Amino acid sequence: MTQIDFMGKRRIAYAVSIILAVVALGALTFKGLNLGLDFTGGTQVEVRYQNAPQLDQVRERLEEGDFGNFSVQTFGANTDILVRLQQSFDEGVGTQVVDALRSAGNSVELVRAEYVGAQVGDQLRDQSGLGMLIALGVVALYVAFRFQYKFALGALISLGHDVVILLGFFALLGLDFDLTVLAAVLAVIGYSLNDTIIVYDRIRENIRRSQSNDLVKIFNEAINQTLSRTLSTSGTTLLVLLALFFLGGDMIHNFSLALIVGVVLGTFSSIYVAAAMLLLVHLEREDLIPAQKENAVDDEAP
């Protein structure tokens, strides 16, 4: 079994987490998320090329045509291009996009142009936000009931840590945040929680079996015992996500990227946020092992 001193480096990890969280909150505050058409509404134009184009060239043509706030991605075949514009729909917008793309002498055909409303996105955003709060509340109750309330506090802070940094990552880079990315954020919460519960379960088991009060040593042993499982799970998951990122096409590019970042954050936080937080809240053996009552005195003689 490996013997890595994870808890000995927890203060460095605290500093890294705080810096990442501050940068993420700053990006969310001053830049905000680059919401996609699912949330803002706009126009969606699908065009078909005779030969597969370079997406960078397509973007350059649209910039030259003074189309602002747009996104370009392949749609199905590599000759089908989907252009999303954050502007109101009019009858001629499809023709304008095609004319801009034909300026380079390419053979481009308009397939469809339609308006995408934001109402569904708004409803899902509100419902998903409420659902996330309810889920976090249920998680806190579950962890507190199964372990102890200090474990619940660590789990909630760990989940909040992952979500805030992941959202800040998208805000900082200006990446499109649509419903697929929102689904990835929810999936990251589930992944991170699962990893945290496994570490917590081993910590609780080791505390109950050990006669030592050295919690740092107990935590290190528990994390090292679950390390092979954690690396196997996160490693195989990352292999699949990297395949989706590089081979899955533009439609799921940001979705897979969000999951890649989330898996890394979840693995990190299960050790250096969820577990290390128990030391900050002064977890003790007595919190998990109730004190035994003293033997009753002998009955008085009649």
N, C-alpha and C positions, 0 to 999 in steps of 0.2 A: 504493500500500500504506500502511496506517495505521502510525504511528510512536508507539505508546503505550509509555511507560516502565513496564512491568509490574514489572520487578525492582527499580526504584527505590522502589516502594511495598511491597516484600516484608515489611519489618519491621512495617508496619501490619497486613498480612495475617497475619503470625505471631501478633500480639497477638489479632486477631479469632478465629483458629483456636483458640488456647489458651483464650480465654475461653469459646467455644462448647463446646469439649471438656470443660472443667471443669464447666460448668453441666450438660452432658449426663451426665457421670459422677455428679455429685451427684444428679440426678434419678433415675438408674438405681439408685443406692445407697440413697437415702432414701425414694423413692416406689415405684420398681420399675415394671415394665410392667403395664398393666391387661390381663391375659391374658383372651382370649375363651373361649367354651365349647369351642372346639377343643382348648384346653390344660387347662382346669379341669373340664370336664364340667358338666352341669346339665340344665335342662328347657327345651324349646323348644315354644312354643305359637303356632299360626297361627290367626288370627281373620279374619273377613270382615265388613266394614261394608257397609251399604246405600249410603251416600254416602262419598266419600273424606274421611277425617278429617284434622285437623291433628296432626302427630306430637307437637308440644309439648303439646297437650291430652291425648293418649294417655299421655304420660309423667307428666303431672300426676295423672291418674286412678290410675295405678299407684303413684305415691308416696303418694297418699292411702290406697291400699289396703295400705300397709306392705309392698310388695314391694321388697326391697333388691337391689342389684347386678344390674340388668336393663339390657337394651338393646332399642331399638325401631327397626324399619326396615320399609320397604315390601317386599313380596315378590311380584314379578310386577306385577299391576295395582295401581293406587294405592288400591284399596279393600281389598286384602289386606295385613294387618299381621303381621309376625313378631316375637314377643316372646321374648327369651332371658333366662332366669333362672338365676343361679348358685346353685341350691338343688336338693336331692334331689327326685326325681320321686315324686309320689303321684297317686292316681287323681283326686283332686278339684282339682288345681292348675289344670287347664284351665277348669273351671267357675268357680273363684275369680277367675281373670283376666277372664273374660267378665262376671261379675257386677260387678267393679270398673269395667269399661269401660262397662257399661250404666247406671251410676249417673247419668250425665248425660242419660239418655233416648235414647241412641243405639241403633240397631238393629244388634246385633252377633251374629254366628254363630260358634260354635266349629268350626273345620275339623279340627284335630288337635292333640294334645298328646303329646309323646314325650320320652324320656330321651336325651340326647346324651352318650356316654361320652367320657372324656378319653384313653383308651388310644391311639387312633390319633394324637391330637395329641402325646402324649408320644413315641411312636415317631418321628413326623416331626420333632419338635423335636430329638431326639437324632441322628437320621440327618442332618438338615439342618446341625446344628452340626458333626458330623464331616465332612460333605461340604464345608462352607465352609472348614474347616481344610485339608483335602486340596487344595481348589481354590486356596487362597492359596499353599500350598507349590508346587503346579505352576506357578502364575503367577510365583512368585519364580524358579524354575528357568528358565522360558521367557525372562523378561526378562533374567536374568543371562547366559543363553546367547546371546540375540540382541543384547544391548547390552553391559552390564557390570554387575558385582555392585552397584555404587553406584546404578545405575538400578533394580535390583530392590528395594533398600532403600527408595528413594523411592516406588516403586509400592505396596509393602506398607503403608507409613505413610499414603499417600494413601487407600488402600482402607479401612484401619482408621479413619481420620479420618471418612470419609463414613458408615460403618456406626455408629460410636459416636454421632455427632451425630444421625443419623436416629433411632436407638433412643431417645436422650435426648429428642428432640422429642416422641415419642409418650408417653414416661413423664412428661414435664413437664406435658403437656396432659391426661393421663389418658385418651387415646384407646384404644379397643379394639384390642388386638394379636392378630389371628387368623392363620390360615394364608394368607389372601390378602395380608396385609401382609408376612408372612414371604417370600412369593413376590416381592413388590415389592422387598424388601431385597436378595434375590439378583439381581434384574434391575438394581438400581442398581449393584451390584458390577460386573456386565458392562458397563454403560454407562460407568461411570467409568474402568474399565480400558481400554476402547476409546479414549476420549478421551485418556487418558494416553499410550498407545502412539503415537498420532498425533503428539502434541507431542514425545515422546522421539525418534521417528524423524526429525523435522525438525531437532531439536537435534543429533543425531548427524551428520546430513548436513552441516549448516552448520559444525560443528566441523572435519570432515574437509576441507571445501572452503576454509575460511578459513585465513589465515596469522596471524591475530591470536590473542593469548592473553587478550583481554578477553572472558571468558565471559559477563559481564553483558550486554554488547552483543550477543553471539551469541544468548543466550537470548531477549532482547527481539525480535530479528529473527525467530527461529524462531516465537515465539508470535504475533507480528503476521502472519506468513505463513499460519499456520493459523487465524487468528481468524475469517475469513469463513466457513470451513468449520464451525468450532465453533459460531458463532452461528446459522448456517443449520440445523445439526442440532438443537441444543438448542431453538431457536425453534420449528421445526416440531413437534418432540416435545412441547413445552409446550402448543402450540395443541391438539393431540389430547388431552392429559391434562386440560387445563382444560375441554374439552368433556365428557369423561368425568366430571369432578368435578361440574360443574353440571347435566349432563343425564343422567348414567348411573344415577342412583338411589342409594339408601342402601346397596345390596348391595356396590357397588364404591367407595363414597365414600372410605373410609380407604385402599384400595388405590391409587386415583388420587392421593390426597393424598401418600402415601409416595413415589410416583414423582415427583411435582412437586418435593417437597423434595429428593429424591435427585438429580434432574437438575441443579438449581441447585448443590447441593453438589459433584457430580461435575465440573461446568464450572469451579467455583472451585478445587477441589483439583488439577485437572490443571495449573493454572497456578501457584498459590501454595503448593501442598504438594509435588506430585510434581516439578515443575520446580525450584522454589526450593530444595527439599531437596538437590539436587545441588550447590548452592553451599555448603550447610552441611557436606556430607561431603567438600568440597574436590575436586570433580571437576577433572581436568586434561586437556589435549589429549593428553598421553602415554597416558592411560587408554584412548583410542580409536585412537590412531595409534602403533603400536609403533615403537620407535626402530630406524632402519636400521643394519645392521651395517657397520662400516667395511670398506673394500676390503682385500682380502688383500694382503700385501706381495708384491712380485715374488719369484719363485722364485730361490733362491740359485744363483749360477753354479757349474757343476761345477768 
